[in-house]
Amino acid sequence: MIKAMIVEDKTAATELLRWLIRENCPEITAVASALSVKEALPLMENFAPDILFLDIQLQHETGFDLLAKVKTWNFEVVFTTAFNEYAIQAIRFSALDYLLKPINGPDLKKAIERYKAKRQFAAGGEELYRNFIRNISQEDDKQLTLALRGVGEVQYVSLHDIIRLEADRNYTKLFFTNGKNFLSSKTLAEYEKLIREKGFVRVHRSHLINSRHIISYTKEGVIVLRDQYEIEVSRRKKDFVSRFMDNRTILNP
């Protein structure tokens, strides 16, 4: 049995989500709702939801404000949002679930399945949300942190400290500036979607690299990284990488 709480400032949207829950999610047996951050905080303490459906833009405040005021993290969050791409990117960085409005039944069911799967892997749950709150307030990419899910653990790293990512079947191995590495349960394609706008470039089917850590790019199409690792750029990526190298802004890592 799952208890759900909806925080949404539009009554019609709340009623629609209640109906979708009734029609699609029999495992949710109790639903409460609030219209604002002020109303939601005491209700959360009394109702103790297992899962929180949280709108981002509320009356005079945001769903982020609500999360920042929460003292006890014993629930999971699914954002319900039509918010901008920056917020969605921040949500993804901390591996939180979200539903884009207008919400539909199939998407809701998928979110509940993700929620149940996440409940089975509860390690680091509170810190995931704290990490999310930190990321949405950061403008400097060097300060953005990525939540890495492995086998039985969650590790947090700065994007700036990642040199490269390498595909390992359905897993990804990340290599860091301190010489260490981490095997993550996400695929390389998933990471590419997360960080391709943050200076990371896919140079090969199996390799995603941090452009800040490129030492050289040879005429033979070989990239040398800060850790002295060499990657031969795939044939179909060479034109793209060449243009990228010609036009990139040289940063001081």
C-alpha positions in Angstrom: 0.0 0.0 0.0 1.2 3.5 -0.9 0.1 6.8 0.4 0.4 9.7 -2.0 0.3 13.5 -1.5 -0.3 16.1 -4.2 1.0 19.6 -3.9 -0.5 21.7 -6.7 -2.0 25.2 -6.7 -4.6 24.5 -9.3 -7.6 22.6 -8.1 -8.4 21.2 -11.6 -4.9 19.8 -12.0 -5.2 18.2 -8.5 -8.5 16.5 -9.4 -7.1 15.3 -12.7 -4.2 13.7 -11.0 -6.5 12.1 -8.3 -8.6 10.6 -11.1 -5.5 9.3 -13.0 -4.3 7.7 -9.8 -7.6 6.0 -9.2 -7.7 4.7 -12.7 -4.1 3.6 -13.1 -2.5 3.0 -9.7 -4.4 0.6 -7.5 -1.3 0.3 -5.2 -1.9 3.9 -4.1 -4.6 3.5 -1.4 -4.7 7.0 0.1 -4.3 10.5 -1.4 -4.0 13.9 0.3 -3.5 17.3 -1.3 -2.3 20.8 -0.6 -2.4 24.1 -2.5 0.7 25.8 -1.2 4.0 25.3 0.7 2.4 26.7 3.9 -0.5 24.2 3.7 1.7 21.3 2.6 4.3 21.3 5.4 2.0 20.4 8.4 0.0 18.1 6.2 3.1 16.2 5.3 4.0 15.6 8.9 0.5 14.4 9.8 -0.2 12.4 6.6 3.3 11.0 6.2 3.2 10.3 2.4 5.2 7.6 0.8 5.3 9.5 -2.5 5.0 13.3 -3.1 3.6 14.6 -6.5 5.0 18.1 -6.4 4.3 20.9 -8.8 7.2 23.3 -9.4 5.5 26.6 -9.7 3.2 27.2 -6.7 1.5 30.3 -5.2 4.3 32.8 -4.5 6.8 30.0 -3.9 8.1 26.9 -5.7 8.2 23.2 -5.0 11.9 23.6 -4.5 11.1 25.9 -1.6 9.0 23.2 0.0 11.8 20.6 -0.3 14.3 23.0 1.2 12.1 23.3 4.3 11.5 19.6 4.8 13.2 18.3 7.9 12.5 14.5 7.6 13.0 12.8 4.3 10.9 9.6 4.4 9.2 9.9 1.0 10.0 9.9 -2.7 9.3 12.8 -5.0 7.8 12.9 -8.5 7.7 16.4 -10.0 4.7 17.4 -12.0 5.8 20.2 -14.2 5.6 22.3 -17.3 8.8 24.1 -16.1 11.8 25.1 -18.2 14.5 22.8 -19.5 17.0 24.0 -16.9 14.9 22.7 -14.0 14.3 19.4 -15.9 18.1 19.1 -16.3 18.6 19.7 -12.6 16.0 17.0 -11.7 17.8 14.5 -14.0 21.2 15.3 -12.4 19.9 13.9 -9.1 18.0 11.0 -10.7 14.5 12.2 -9.6 11.4 11.3 -11.4 9.2 13.9 -13.2 6.0 14.1 -15.2 5.5 16.7 -17.8 2.1 18.3 -18.0 -0.4 17.5 -19.3 0.0 14.2 -17.3 -1.4 11.0 -18.8 -2.0 7.5 -17.4 0.9 5.6 -19.1 3.4 8.2 -17.9 2.0 8.1 -14.4 2.2 4.3 -14.3 5.8 4.5 -15.4 6.6 7.0 -12.7 5.1 4.7 -10.0 7.2 1.8 -11.3 10.3 3.9 -11.1 9.2 4.9 -7.6 8.8 1.3 -6.5 12.2 0.4 -8.0 13.8 3.3 -6.2 12.3 2.1 -2.9 14.1 -1.2 -3.4 17.3 0.7 -3.7 17.0 3.2 -0.9 20.7 4.0 -0.3 21.4 7.7 -0.3 17.8 8.8 -0.8 17.8 11.9 1.4 21.2 13.0 0.0 19.8 12.7 -3.6 17.3 15.4 -2.8 19.8 17.6 -1.0 22.1 17.3 -4.0 19.2 18.3 -6.2 18.5 21.4 -4.1 22.2 22.3 -4.4 22.3 21.8 -8.2 19.3 24.0 -9.0 21.0 27.0 -7.3 24.3 26.6 -9.1 25.2 28.6 -12.2 28.9 27.5 -12.4 29.2 24.1 -14.1 32.2 23.4 -12.0 30.0 23.3 -8.9 27.4 20.9 -10.4 27.5 17.4 -8.9 26.3 14.2 -10.4 24.7 11.4 -8.4 26.2 8.1 -9.5 24.2 5.0 -8.8 26.3 1.8 -8.5 25.7 -1.6 -6.9 24.4 -0.8 -3.4 25.8 2.7 -3.2 25.4 6.3 -4.4 28.5 8.5 -5.0 28.5 12.2 -5.6 31.2 13.8 -7.9 31.7 17.2 -9.5 31.3 17.3 -13.2 34.7 19.1 -13.4 36.4 16.0 -11.8 35.2 13.6 -14.5 37.7 13.0 -17.2 35.9 10.4 -19.3 33.1 7.8 -19.3 33.4 4.4 -21.0 30.6 2.1 -21.9 30.7 -1.4 -20.3 27.6 -3.2 -21.7 24.6 -1.8 -19.8 26.9 -0.1 -17.3 29.2 2.9 -17.5 32.7 3.3 -16.0 33.6 6.8 -15.0 37.2 7.9 -14.6 38.2 10.8 -12.3 41.0 13.3 -12.0 42.1 11.7 -8.7 42.9 8.4 -10.6 39.9 6.6 -9.2 37.0 5.1 -11.2 33.4 4.1 -10.6 31.1 1.6 -12.2 27.6 3.1 -12.6 24.3 1.3 -13.4 23.3 3.9 -16.0 24.1 3.4 -19.6 26.5 5.7 -21.5 23.5 7.0 -23.6 21.8 8.1 -20.5 24.8 10.0 -19.3 25.2 11.6 -22.7 21.7 13.0 -22.4 22.5 14.4 -19.0 25.8 16.1 -19.6 26.3 16.7 -23.3 25.5 20.4 -22.8 28.1 20.6 -20.1 31.3 20.3 -22.1 31.1 16.5 -22.7 31.5 15.1 -26.2 30.7 11.6 -27.6 33.8 10.8 -29.6 33.2 7.1 -30.0 30.3 4.6 -29.5 32.0 3.6 -26.2 33.5 6.9 -25.1 32.2 10.2 -23.7 34.9 12.7 -22.7 35.1 16.0 -20.8 36.5 18.5 -23.2 38.1 20.4 -20.3 40.6 17.6 -19.9 41.7 17.3 -23.6 45.5 17.7 -23.9 45.8 17.2 -27.6 44.0 16.1 -30.8 46.3 14.6 -33.4 45.9 14.7 -37.2 45.4 10.9 -37.0 42.2 11.5 -35.1 43.5 10.5 -31.6 42.5 12.4 -28.5 44.9 12.5 -25.6 43.3 13.2 -22.2 44.8 14.6 -19.0 45.3 11.1 -17.5 47.3 10.3 -20.7 44.6 8.0 -21.9 44.3 7.9 -25.7 41.1 7.5 -27.6 40.9 7.0 -31.4 37.9 9.0 -32.6 35.4 6.9 -34.6 35.3 7.6 -38.3 31.8 9.0 -38.3 32.6 11.3 -35.4 35.8 12.8 -36.8 34.3 15.7 -38.7 32.2 16.7 -35.6 35.1 16.5 -33.2 37.3 18.5 -35.6 34.8 21.3 -35.8 34.3 21.1 -32.0 38.1 21.4 -31.4 38.4 24.3 -33.8 35.6 26.3 -32.2 35.7 25.3 -28.5 36.6 27.9 -25.9 39.8 27.0 -24.1 39.1 26.8 -20.4 41.5 26.8 -17.5 40.4 23.7 -15.5 
